[in-house]
Amino acid sequence: MAVKKESAGLSEYELARQEKIAKNQALLQQLQLDAQTAGLGPKAKSKSSSTASQKRKRPAERKVKEEVAPRRSSARLQGIVADSEVAHQKAEAEAEAFQEQQRVKRLRVSGDIDLGDAVVGGQGWNRAGNWPSIVGPANPGERTFDAQDIKETNDKELREMRQRMSGLKLWEGAEPSRIKVTPERIYSLGFHADRDKALVFAGDKLGNLGLFDASQTAPEIVKKERDDADEDGDDDDFEPVISTFKIHSRTISAFQFAPNEPNSLYSASYDSSIRKLDLNLGKAVEVYAPADASEDAPISGIEISRLDPNMLHFTTLDGSFGIHDLRTHTSQAEIFQLSEKKIGGFSLHPAHPHFVATASLDRHMRLWDLRKIAGKGADRRPLQIGEHESRLSVSHAAFNAAGQIATASYDDTVKIHSFPTCSSWSAGHELTPEEMKPSAIIPHNNQTGRWVTILRAQWQLQPADGVQKFVIGNMNRFVDIYTAKGQQLAQLGGEGITAVPAVAQFHPTQDWVAAGTASGKLALWM
């Protein structure tokens, strides 16, 4: 099969190439014919499927024929005679319907608009898929609060407070990368109340409780002794003082020191139990577990009333809230179903423990009054006196001594709700939606993902300076400190922090801050 030479505008090289292609195609067709004649190849197929490179088609799936009404149908198919009165009426009706559609499209929308219900597309949405994030993505090492912010502070008292809190330094005995306080990811953290000793406790994913003693000597003395004794210049001779105990079979989700027994630690776990660890005896005793040993009710939070140390309160991942008198058998514990979804955290008002704040996966922070419990059976529960709905799930709710609640939510905010008059509320007093609105909203990246423990805002229980403040982990590998007004005081960091210090806590009275990571390591600022 020769290529026609009269092809205009083609070079000799192109003509030679096309001629070679034509010869190859002719040779291929001849080989296929020879193979068919000898019975070695497939039977001849149609032109569309004759090439060897054609893929075999899958057998077509039989589809059930659906009766779909046409969007429009002609008057003839409807049996309407042209130019008849019926035809004119139909045309007028269609014209009026079209005009009404256009009018509705142009109407002004009254009232507030929730952008979560008005998405039509676009770029730059956060992982929730329907809201432009007001905070940027995590960028390890990038500060959002620094010395320049302190310098530009006009309020003298605020500037002094920022200087003091930003002046906290990492413990100098060892880098955070060497203080591995638990084998697995840290889920809960806290200080012993001792004012002279920095004793940090941490609970991990597999039920291990770690204890870090940073207070045998002051950091300055530790550093001097290390420099004098460590001739080779490394820190190998100065290992952190750490003890680890396995007291649960699953995640230790929360713990609290007993208000009346400083050396007794109550721990809650996903293994459905609560234990009391006596630090003097070195013994962990089970004080609560479901009456049915086969029942799986992972416990997400725990708190003991400071006014009545015998009353133990807890929440579960199935939305339940429990009250257990430690002087009675666990079968007598009262269990109330407060939410259809997980309660991630809760808190009692320190001065008025009959007020309980819960945070749940159903996007609500709710306030309850334990003085008024009503209902029967599964409907028996405390009175809900108020609620606030966030756009996404609320991770935790924490009361401070001034009657303020701090919540962290996956909508990338930390909200502060203020209830200064709650001491005067009578039993049954209910709050309006306006009263439940937050007094301050702080933009904060809370997108921890799968491998980082949920960020929670935690108050300093009894601040020595009288200023209500809380800490929360920062996805850029820092720890943020804020006041109850939403003013940032510091962003703590330092060398050797190689992961997000997600689980952060204040010492109850001292300006000491500790934070744990997903690798079980600890950072301590003093």
TORGU-730624 format. One record per atom (N, C-alpha, C, O, CB): x, z, y. Coordinates in steps of 0.2 Angstrom, whole numbers, plus 5000, padded with zeros to 4 digits. Atoms other than C-alpha are relative to their C-alpha. Glycine has a CB too. Layout:
BEGIN
XZY...
% end
This chain:
BEGIN
500450004994500050005000500450005006500850055008499550065000499650004994500949945015499750025007499150015007500349925001500349984993500750005033500049945004500549905004500450065003500150064996500149875045500650015006500650065009499449995003499550004996501649825056499749995008500150015012500549944999500250014993500549785071499750065003499550065009499449955000500249944996500149965075500450015006501050015006500250064995499650014994500549965093500250075002499950125001499549985006499749944997501650095102500450054995500650104997499450045003499749965004502450165086500749984999500949924999499650004993499350025000504350175084500149984992499749994988500450065001499850025007505250115068500050064996499850054990500749965000499949945004505550285062499350034998499250044992500350065004500749985002503650325063499749964995499349984991499650015006500350055005503150165054500350014993500050014988500249935003499749995007504450205040499750064997499650074991500750015001500349945002503750385039499349994997499150014991500050055005500750015002501950325037500049954994499649964989499649965006499950055006502450185024500250054994499950034989500549955001499849965005503250325014499450044998499350054992500650045002500549965001501750435015499549964996499249984991499650035006500550045004500650285009500249994993499849994989499949935004499850015007501750254994499950064996499750054990500849985001500049945004501750434989499250014998499150034992500250065004500749995001499850434990499849954994499449974990499549995006500150055005499750274980500350024993499950024988500349935001499749975006500950354967499650054997499550064991500750025001500449945002499850514966499449974996499250004991499950045005500650035002498250414963500149974993499749974988499749955004499850035006499150314949500150054994499950044989500649955001499949955005499750464940499350044998499350054992500550065003500749975002497950544940499649954996499349974991499650015007500450055004497250384933500350004993500049994988500049935003499750005007498550384919499950064996499850054990500849995001500149945004498250564915499350004997499250024992500150065005500750005002496350534914499949954994499649964989499549985005500050045005496650384903500250034993500050014988500449935001499749975006497750484891499650064998499850094993500750025001500449945002496450624891500350075002500250124999499850004993499649944998497650744899499850045006500050095008500849985001500249984994496850774915499250015001498949994996500249965006500849994999495050824922499749935001500049895004499950055005500450064998493750694924500049995007500050045011499350014997500050024993493650604940499450035003498950045001499949925001500549974996492750694954499949965006500249915007500350075001500150044994492050644970500550015005501050055004499350035003499550004996493150614984500150075004500750085005499949955006499949934997492850784992500350054996500650104999499350025003499749955004493550874977500549974996500750004991499450034996499550035004494850754970500750035001501150024996500049935001499349984999496350834977500250064996499750104995500250015008499849955004497350954967500050075004500050125001500749994997500049944996497451074981499350045002499350095005500449995007500749974998495551104983499950064995500050064989499549944998500249945004495051274978499450004997498949974999500050065005500650005004493751304965499550055004499750105006500150034993500549964996492151364974499750054995499550044989499549955002500449945003491251524969499349974999499049945003500050065003500750025001489551494961499650035006499750095007499850034993500549974994488251514975499650054998499250054992499749945003500449945002487351674975499349985002499149955007500250065004500750024999485451654973499850055005499850115005499650004994500349964995484651714989499250004999498949954998500249975007500750005001482851774989499849975007499949995012499850085000500250044994481951665001499550055004499050075001499649944998500449964996481251765015499549965005499749915007500450055004500550034996479651725024500250025007500050085009499350014998499849994994480251715042499549965005499549905005500749995002500450034996478951685055500349965006500849995009499550055004499750044994479451545068499950045006499450075008499849935000500149974994479851615085499549965004499149995008500749995004500550044997478851475092499649954996500049924991500349965007500350055004477551355085499649955004499449975009499650034994500450054996476751195091499350015000499050044995500249934998500750005000474951185096499749964994499249984992499749985007500250045005474751055083500050044993499550034990500449934999499949965006475351165069499550065000499250084995500750034999500549944999474151305076499349975000498850015000500150045006500750025000472651185075499749995007499149995007499650034996500350004993472451175094500049935002500649895002500450055005500150074998471851005101500350005007500250045011499349985000499650014994472950935115499549995006498949975005500449945000500450014994472250945133499350044999498850035003499849935001500649965000470851065127500150065004500650085006499950024992500049944996470351225135500450054997500850095000499350035001499649955003471151325122500849995001501250045002499950004992499350024998472851235125500250025007500750055007500149924999499949984993472751265143500150085001500550115004499549985005500049935000472451455140500650024997500950074999499450034996499349985003473951465128500549995005501050035005500049964994499550014995475051385141500150055005500650075007500049935003500049954994474551505155500250064997500650105001499350005002499849935003474751655143500850004999501150055001499750014994499350005001476551605139500450005006500950035007500249934996499749994994476951575157500050075003500550095006499749955005500049934997476351745162500450054996500750095000499250024999499649965004477251825148500849995002501150045003500049994992499450014997478851745154500250035006500750065007500249925000499949974993478651795172500050084999500450115003499449985004499949935001478351975166500650034997500950084999499450034995499349995002479951975156500550005005500950055006500249954994499550004995480951925171499950055005500450085008499949935004500149944995480052055182500350064997500650105001499350005001499849945003480452195170500850005000501150065001499850004993499250015000482352135169500250025007500850055008500249944999499749994993482452155188499850075003500050095009499749955005500249944998481652325189500650055001501050054997499550034996499549944999482652475196499950054995499350074995500050025008500049955004483052605184500050075004500450085007500550004994500149944997482452775190500350064996500450054990499350025002499849945003483252945186500849994998501149945000499650014993499350005002484952985178500149954994499649944990500250074997499850045005485852865166500550034995501050054998500249935002499549975005486752925150500449934998500149894994499750044994499650065002488152795148500149994992500249944990500750005003500050015008488152835129499449964998499549944992500050074997500650035003486452755128500049935004499549895003499450035002500050064997486952605139500649954999500849925004499950015008499450045001488352525131499849924998499449914994500450034994500150075002488452335131500649964998500749904997499749965006499450035002490252305127500650025005500450065009500049934999499549994996491952315135500650034997500650044991499850055006499349985003493752375133500150075003499850095008500649965002499849944998494552545135499650064998499650115002500050005008500449955002493352655126500450054996500950034993499449984996499649955004493952815118499749994992499349954991499950075002500150015007493852845099499250014998499049994993500450044996500849995001491952895101499749935000499149934998499750055005500350065000491652715105499549985005499349925006499749984993500550014995490552735119500150035007499650055010499350014998499949964993491352825134500749995002501250004998499950074999499450014997492752785145500450065001500250115005500049965007499649935000494052925142500350015007500649975010500550004995499749984993494553015158500750034999501050055004499550065003499349985001496153075150500449944996500049914992500050074997499650055003497552965144500150024993500050074991500649985003499849995007498152945126500650054999500950065004500149944996499549955001499353075119500749965001500849904998500050034993499350034999501153035125500550065000500650095005500049965007499649945001502353165118500650005005500949955007500449994993499449994995503553235131499749995007500150015012500549964999500250014993502553175146499650065003499150085000499549935000500349944997502053315158499449985004499449925007500550045004500650024996500353315167500050065005499650065010499450004996500049954995500853475177500750025000501050044995499550064998499349984999502553515184500250045006499850065009500549944999499849964994503653595197499749985007499650015011500750015000500350034994502953475210499350035002499250045007500049935000500649984999501253535207500050075003499650095007499650004994500049934998501753715210500250005008500050045012500550044996499750014993502753665226499449985005499450015011500549955000500650024996501153585233499450045001498950035004499849934998500649955000500053735230500050045007500550075009500150054994500049964994499453805247499850075000500050115004499549965004500249935001498653955241500650054997500950034992499450014994499449965001499954095241500050034993500550034989500250055005500149975006499254195227500049964994500449974988499450045000500050055005498954045216500749984998500949974993499549945001499350025001500753985219500450054997500850034992500349985007499649955003501554145214499850014993500250024989499850075004500249995007500454155198500349944996500549954991499250005000499850065003500953975194500850014999501049994993499949945004499349995001502754015197500250054994500750044990500450035006499949955005502654175186499949974993500349984988499650065001500250035007501754085171500549944998500649944992499349985000499550055002502853935172500750024999501149984996500049945006499349975001504354045172500150024993500750044991500250055004499949975007504054095153500449954997500449894997499350004997499550045004505454035142499950014993499750064990500750025002500049995007505553995124500550054998501050075000500349934997499649955003506254135113500749974998500749924995499650034994499350035000508154115113500350014993500949994992500450025005499749985007508454185095500149944996500649944992499650054997499950065004508154015087499549955003499049965006499850024993500550064998507353845091499450004996499450024990500449934999500650005004505553825086500049964994499749974989499549965005500050045006506053695073500350044994500250024989500549945001499749965005506953835064499550064998499650104993500650025002500549945001505453965065499449974996498949964999499850035007500550035004504453905050499750064997499950094992500349964994500349945001503254045049499550004994499450054991499650035006500550015006502053975035500249944997500549895000499350005002499850065003502353845022499649945002499949885001499950014992500550064999500853735027499850005007500050055011499550004995500350014993499853685043499750075002499450104998499549955000500349944997499453835054499349995003499249945006500450035006500750014997497553855057499850065004499450055008499650004994500149944996497554035065500650035002501150034998499550044996499449974997498754135075499850065004499250065007500449955004500149954996498854295084500550055000501050054996499350044997499549954999499854435091499850074997499250094998500250015007500149935001499954615085499950035007500350015012500550044996500149974993499354725100500650045003500550065009499450045000499549964998500954815101500349975007500549915007500650014995499750024994501654805119500849995000501049965005499850055006499350015001503454825114500349964995500949934996500350074999499750055005503654715099499649945000499049945000500050044993500350065001503254535098499949984993500449954990500449945004500250015007502454525081499549945000498949965002499850064996500450065000501654355078499749994993500249984988500349945003500350015007500454325063499749935000499449915005499550054998500350065000499954155057499749994993500050004988500549945001500350015007498754095043500049924999499949885004499350025000500050075001498953925035499549974996499050004993500749984997500550045004498053785025499950034993499350024991500249935000500149985007498353865008499950074999500050104994500749984997500249935000497954045012500650055001500650104999499750014993499449964999499754105016499950035007499750005012500649965000499949974994499954235030500750015002501150054998499650075000499350004998501554225039500150055006499750065010500349945002499949954995502354365050500749995003501249994999500050074997499450024996503654325063500250065005499850085009500049945004499849944996504654475071500549985005501149965003500350064996499550034995505454415087500250065005500550055010499649955005499949944996505654595094500550054998500550105001499450035002499549955002507054675085500550025006500750075007500449984994499649994994508154645101499749965005499449915003500849994998500350054994507754565118500449944999500949934997500250045007499750075001508054375118500750005004501249965001499649955003499350014997509554395131500550044996501150014995500050045007499549965004510454525119500149954994500749954992499850074998499950055006510154405104500449955002500949934998499349984998499650054999510854265113500750025001501249984999499749965007499349984999512454355119500350024993500950004992500050075005499749985007512754435101500149934996500649934993499550044997499950065004512454255094500749965003501149944999499449965000499450044997513754175106500650044998501250014997499950005008499349975001515054315103500250004993500849994991499950085002499950005007514854315084500149944997500449934992499550054997500050075003514554135080500549965002500449925007499349975001499450034998516254065081500049925000500249895004500650024997500050075001515853895075499449965004499449905004499849984992500550034995514453865088499349994998498949965002500449945003500750025002512953845077499650074999499950125000500049964994500449945000511553965074499850024992499450064991499349995003500149995007511653975055500050084998499650104993500549974995500049935001512054165055499450045002499350105001500650035002500549974996510454205065499349974998499049945002500150005007500650035003508954165054499450055003499550115003500050004993500649974998507254215061499750054995499850044989499449965003500349955005506454375053499349984999498849995003500050075003500750025002504954305044499850024993500250024988500049925000500349985006503854365030499449974999499049955003499950085000500650045001502554275021499650034994500050044989500249924998500449975005501154335010499449954998499149935003499750075001500650045002499754235000499550054999499450084994500249964994500649955000498154335003499349964998498850004997500050045006500650045001496854195001500249944995500849924995499749985006499950065004496654044989499949935004500149885002499650004994500150064996496153925003500250025008500450075009499349975000499849994993496353905022499850075003499250095002499749945004500249944996496454065033499849975007500249955011500650055001500350034994495254005047500150045006500150025012499349984998499949964994495354155058500150074997500150094991499350005003499949935002495854335058500050055007500050025012500750014997500049954994495754495070500250074997500150094992499250005002499849935001496554665071499450045001499050035006500650025004500549954999495354805069500150045006500650065008499950054994499949964993494954885086500250074999500550105003499349995003499949935001495055055079500650024995500850074994499450044997499449995005496555025066500549955002500449894999499750004993499550064998497954925074500449974995500649924995500550035005499650035005498854905058499549974994499849974988500450054997500550035005497254835049499849935002499649925008499450044998500150074998497054645049499549974996499549974990500649965000500550035004495454565044500049925000500149905006499350025003499950075001495654385038499449964997499149994992500649984997500650045003494254255035500349934997500849915000499549985005499750065004494554105023499449954998498949974997500450024994500550055003493753945017499950014992499549984989500349935000500149985007493854025000499350054999499250084994500650044996500649964999492254115006500050085000499550114999499549984994499949935000492954285007500350035007500649995010500550024994499749964995493554415020500450064997500150094993499550025006499649955002494954525017500350055005500450035011500649984996499749954996495654685025500750014998500850044992499650065001499349985002497554695025500350065004500350065010500549935002499749944997498354865028500749995000501149984995499850064995499350014999500054835035500450064998501050054996500149985007499649955002500655005031500050014992500650024989499750075002500050005008500154995012500249944997500449944991499350024998499850065003500454815010499549984995499749954990500750004997500650025005498754785002499549975003499249995009499850074996500650034997497354665005499450014996499449994990500249925001500649985004495654725000499449955002499349945008499850075001500650044998494154604999499450055003499250094999499849964994500649964997492754675011499449965000498949995001500250025007500650045000491554525010500149944996500749914996499849995007500050065004491154384998499349994998498950044997500550004994500750015002489454304993499950044994500350044989499949924999500249965006488454404981500149964993500349984988499350025000499950055006488454244969500749985000500949945005499549955001499350025000490254224964500149925000500749905002500350034994499950085001489954034961499849975007499949915008499649974995500250034994489354014979500649985004501050025005499550055004499550024996490453914990499850005008499449955010500249924998500249994993490253965009500650015004500750075006499550065001499449994996491853935018499950035007499450015010500349935001500149964993492054055033500449975005501049965004500150074998499650044995492553975049500250055006500650035010499549955003499949964994492554125061499950084998499550094994499749995006500149935001492654315061500150045006500650035010500550034994499949964994492454455074499750074998499250074996499849975006500349935001492254645074499850025007500250025011500550044996500349984993491254725088500550065002500750104998499350034999499549954997492454835099499650065001499950115002500349975006500449944999491054955102499750034993499650094993499349985004500249975006490554975084500549974994500349914992499349994998499650035005492054935072499849994993500149964989500750045000500250005006491054955057499649934999499449914993499550054998500450065000490054795061500449935000500849925005499550005006499650065000490854635055499549945001499049934998500350004993500450064999490254465061500449944998501049944998499849995007499650065002490654295054499549945000498949945000500350014993500350065001490154115053500249954995500849974992500049965007499850045006490253975040499949935002499649915007499550024994500050074999490453795039499449964999499349905000500649964996500750035001488653765034499550025005498950015004499750024993500549984995487953835050499750075000499350085004499549955001500349935001487654015045500450055004501050045006500050024993499749944996487954175055499950064996499350074994499850005007500149945005488254335045500250075004500650075008500450004994499849934997488254525050500050044994499650054990499450025005499949965005488954645038500350075002500850075005500549974995499849934999489054835039500550024995500450024989499450055000499449995005490754875031499950074996500250084991500650015004500149945004490055045025499549984995499350034991499750055005500550015005488754955014500349944995500849924996499449975003499850055005488854834999499949935003499549925007499650014994500050064997489154655003499349964999499149925002500549954997500750035002487454604995499550025006499049985006499750034993500449984995486654695010500149965007499849975012500050075001499850044994487454575023499449965002499149934998500649964999500650044997486154485034500349935002500849935005499750035006499850074999486354295034499549965004498949965002500249964994500450044997485554185047500249935001500849925002499950035008499950074999485453995048499949985007499349985009499649964995500150014993485853955066500149935002499949905007500550045004499950074999486353775064500049964994500149984989500749995004500050055006486053625053500749974998500849954992499549945001499450035001487853575055500650065001500450125002500249955004499549955000489553665054500150045007500050015012500749974999499949964995489853815066500850005000501150044996499750075000499250005000491753785071500350075003500850095001500249955004499749934997491953955081499450035003498950005005500549985004500549964996490954095089500450065003501050075002499550034995499749944996491254245100499550055002499050035004500449975006500449944998490554415104500250015007500850015009500050064996499849974994490454475122500450064999500150114996499350005005499749945001491754605123499750065002499750124999500750005003500349944998490754725133499350014998499050064998500050005008500750005002489054675127499949964993499749904993499549975005500050045006489254625109499449984996499449944991500450044995500650025003487454595106499949925002499449895000499450045002500050074998487754425115500549964996501149984996500149995008499650045005488454295103500049935003499549905004499850004993500050084998489054115108500349974994500849994991500549995006499850045005489253985095500149935002499849915006499450004994499950074998489953815095500049964993500249984988500749995003500150035006489453685082500149925001500149895006499350014998499950075001489653505076499449965003499549905004500149994993500550034998487953465082500049995008499549985011499350034998499950014993488653455100499850065005499750055011499749945002500349944996487953625106500450065000500750084995499350014997499849934999488553785113499450045001499050025006500550015006500649965000487253915110500150075002500650105000499549994994499949924998486954095117499450034996498950014997500050015007500549975004486054215106500050085002500550105004500250004992500049934999485454395108499850044993499250034991499450015006500149975006485554505093499650065000499450094995500750034997500549954999484454635100499349984998498850024997500050035007500750035002482954525096500049954994500249904995499649975006500050045006482854465078499349994997499050044996500550024995500750015002481254385072500049954995500549914994499549985006500150055005480554275059500050034993500250094992500549945000499949985007480454285040500349954996500349894997499350014997499650045004481454215026500549965003500949985007499549954996499550044998482454065030500049995008500449965011500049934997500150014993481754065048500250065004500150065010499249985001499849944997482354235052500749995003501249975000500050064995499450014996483654235066500050035006499450055009500149925001500049974994484154305082499749965005499649905004500750025003500350044995483354245098500549965004501149985006499750055006499550044996484254095106499750005007499249995009499949934997500249994993484254125125500249955004500149945010500350075002499750064996485153965130500449964996500749984991500350035006499550045003486053815125500249945005499949935010499649964994499750064996487153675132500249954996500649964991500650035005499850065004487353505125500649965003500549945008499449964998499550044998488953415126499949934997499549924992500750034998500150075003489153225122500349994993500049954989500449955005499750005006490253255107500050084997499850125001500749974999500049945003490453405095500450055004500950045007500350004993499649944997491053575102500350044995500150064990499450055004499649975005492453655093500050075000500150104994500749975001500049924999492453835099499750025006499749995011500850024999500349964995491653955110500350075001500350104996499350005000499649944999492654105117499850045006499850015012500749995000500149954994492054255128500650035003501050054999499450054998499549954997493154345140499650065003499050075002500449965006500349944998492854515147499650005006499250045007500650055002500450014994492054445163499449974999499049955003500449975005500650035001490654365154500049935000499549895001499550035004499950085000491354185154500249984993500550014989500649985005499950045007491354065139500449945002500249905006499349994997499650065000492653935137499949964994500049994988500850015001500150055006492253785125500549945001500749925006499349985000499650065000493353645120499649954995499349974990500750014996500450055003492453485115500449934999500949925002499449985004499750065002492853315107499949945006500149895005499849974994500150044995492253235123500550005005500549985011499350015004499449994996493953275130499950045007500150035012500249935003500149954995493353425141500150074998500050084992499349995003500049935001493653605142499550035005499650025011500750045001500549984995492053685150500050085000500150114995499349984997500149924999491853865157499350015003499149985008500650025005500749984998490153945158500050075002500450114999499549994994499949934997489954095169499350044999498850015001500250005007500649965000488654235166500250075002500250124999499750014992499849934997489154375178499550055000499650115000500249995007500549955000487454455177499750024993499250054993499449985005500349995007487254465158499950084999499550094994500449974995500149935001487354655159499350035001499150084999500650045003500749984998485654665167499549974996498949984997499949995007500650035004484754555155499750044995500050084991500349944996500349965005483454635145499949964994500049904994499350025003500150035006483054595127499549945001498949965003499850054994500550055000482154425126500149965007499749915007499350035000499950044994482854365143500349934998500749934994500550035005499850075001483054175142500249965006500049975012499449964997499650034995484154065152499749925001499549894996500749994999500250074998483653895161500649964999501149984998499750005007499550055001484553735158500550005006501149995005499849934999499650004994485253755176500550064999501150055001499650015006499649945000485953925172500549994994501150024994499650064998499550025005486853855156500549955002500949944998499649984994499550054998487753725165500750035001500750095004499849965007499349974999489653745166500250015007500049975011500549964996499749994993490453815182500649965001500849955007500150085001499450044999492053715179500049964994499949984988500650055001499950055006492453565168500749975001500949955007499549945000499350024999494253525165500149944995500049954989500550064998499850055005494853355158500550024996501150044998500149945004499549985004495853385143500049964993499449954990500050074998500050045006496353275128500050044994500450084993500749965000500149965006495653355113499949964993499749984988499350045001500150055006495753205101500650024995501149984995500149935002499549985005496753295087500149964994500749954991499950074998500050045006496353175073500050044994499850104994500649965001500149975007496553215055500650054998500550104995500149954995499449965002498353295054500150065005500650105004500549965000499949954995498253415069499450055000498850035001500249975007500649955000497253575069499650005007499949985012500350075000500550014994495753575082500350055005500550105004499350024998499849964994496253635099499450055002498850035003500149955006500549954998495353795105500350045006500950055006499950054994499849964994495353885122499950074998499450094996499649985006500049935002495854065119500250045006500750035009500550014994499949964995495754195132500550064999500650084993499450035003499649945000496954335136499550065000499250075005500650015005500549955001495954485130500050055006499450075009500050044994499949954995496554615143500649995004501150025004500150074996499450024996497654535156500250065004499850095008499849945004499849944996498754665164499949985008499950035012500850014999500050014993498654575181499249995002499149985008500349935002500750014998496754565180499749935001499149925002499850045006500250074999496654375181499849974993500249974988500649965003500350035007495554295167500449934999500349895004499349995000499650065002496654155159500049994993499950034989500750005003500050025007496654055143500649954999500849925004499349984998499550055003497853945133499749954996499249974992500650044997500250055005497553785124500649954999500949945003499449965003499450055002498753665115499949935004499349925005500049994992500050064997499153505123500349944995500849954992500450005007499850065005499353335113500649975002500949944998499449955000499450024998500853295123500650054998501250045000500149985007499549965002501753435114500250065005500850085006500649974997500049944995501453575127499550054998499050034994500049975007500649955000500353725129499850015007500250025012500250074997500349994994499253735144499750065002499450094997499549945002500349944998498753885154499549995006499749965011500550065001500550004994497153895165499750065002499750114998499549944998500349944998496254015175499249994998499049944996500050025008500750015002494354045173499749965005499149945004499750075001500350054996494053935188500249934999500049885002500350025008499850065002494853795180500749975003500949925002499549955001499350024997496553795189500550014995500650064992500150055006499550005005498053755179500650045003500850045009500349934998499449964998499453885180500649984997501249995001499850074997499450025003500753815168499949954995499449954992500450064998499950055006501253685155500650024997501250004999499949935002499449975003502453775143500249954995499949924991499850064997499750055005503653665133500750024999500950085000500049935003499349995001505453655129500449964994500049934991500150084998499650045005506853585117499850034993499750094993500750015002500149985007506553585099499250004997499150024992500250074999500750015002504653565099499849934998499849895002499550025006500050075002504453415088499349984997499249934995500450004994500750025002502553425084499550035006499750075010499850034993500549974995500953475094499950074998499750094993499349964999500149935001500853665096499250015001499050045006500450045005500850004999498953655093499750075000499250085004499749964994500349935001498553835088500450055005500950085003500050024993499749964995498953935104499650075001499050075001500149965006500349944999498654115108500450045005501050045005499950054993499749954995499054245122500150074996499750084991499550015006500049935002499654425118499450035004499350015009500750035002500649974997498154535122500150035007499750025011499750064996499849974993499054615137500649975003500649975009500150084999499450024997500754545139500049925001499649894998500650024996500050074999501154375146500549974995501049944997500249985008499650035005501854315130499549954996498949964996500250054994500450065003501154145122500449984994501049974994499949955005499850035006501354085104499649944998499049945000500050064995500450065002500853925097500349974993500949974992500049945005499850035007500953845079499849934999499449905002499650044995500150075001501053675073499849984992499750034988500749965001500350035006500453565058500650014994500450014988499849935000499549995005502153595049500250074999500750094996500749975003499949935001502053785050500550035004500750095003500150014993499549984995503253805064499750035006499150025008500549955002500349964995503053925078500549995007501149995006500050074998499650004993503553915097499750065003499150085003499849945004500249944997503554075107500350015007500950005008500350064996499850004993503654095126499950075002499450105001499649955004500149934997504054265134500350015007500350065009500450054995
% end
